[in-house]
Amino acid sequence: MSEVGQQELIQIVGGISVSGTLINSFSTVLKTIFSFGRSLGSAIRRISENTLCPL
């Protein structure tokens, strides 16, 4: 194996590809954050309106 020189290192181009798995995980994170916000908002509304179910 030979050592790669500085000029060759500069010319190396790495790539990132957007795959289906990456898109799916990003959408899952967004859905989770949205669901958490909806639950938190609903809890705040129920507490402020005093419409909690008795235990």
Secondary structure, DSSP 8 states (H G I E B T S, - for coil): -----HHHHHH--------HHHHHHHHHHHHHHHHHHHHHHHHHHHHHHT-----
